């Protein structure tokens, strides 16, 4: 087994939805925190990354869940760096339940960027020693989300990026896009289905004050496609939710 990093978390009451299950955005947030902890353990702290003028930009994330964690459940999130894939990096995750069972797994693609020029940097520019684990795998590198041409999207609602969703860069936090997607679901879909998977590709950063038109498809073959766009044509993200009927 290769080098991995694990963080343990308790699912608190403010992490759950009306089913007493962790919200999708919470899982993305915990994955992000675990990845940050892994890099900090290796010496690449946030402050040191800022000093070098570098940052990480999430490109695509794919999450597959057997079940969602429950309220007050203790879970473990495990992550490892699979190393460069061309100009990009792959990082995998496993999510374990309170009995050590696998709840879910995730594969993600990241770019190293110049935070001033917002330009992608080659992996060789990363100045820190990073353990690369190619022995373990949560799956293949995820492809970018492509919405089928014959899949019409309808306007669901409009969302403005406000204080509650921004990160230190005044951008909408990566995890909050999952909330945008889940908010497109109807009451019937929320009560009759559970989330079994999620894939998202980020195209353009949404900044404080930006208004986004969130569009969605109908539920077809267990998938709901979601896209975030602006009036002027800026394309923020494409994603899909995998839904399974609840018993």
Secondary structure, DSSP 8 states (H G I E B T S, - for coil): ----EEEEEE--GGGB-TTSBB-HHHHHHHHHHHHHHHHHHTT--HHHHHHTTEEEEEEEEEEEESS--BTT-EEEEEEEEEEEETTEEEEEEEEE-TTS-EEEEEEEEEEEEETTTTEE--GGG--S------S--SSS--------TT---EEEEEEE--GGGB-TTSBB-TTHHHHHHHTTS-HHHHHHEEEEEEEEEE-S--BTT-EEEEEE---BTTEEEEEEE-TTS-EEEEEEEEEEE--
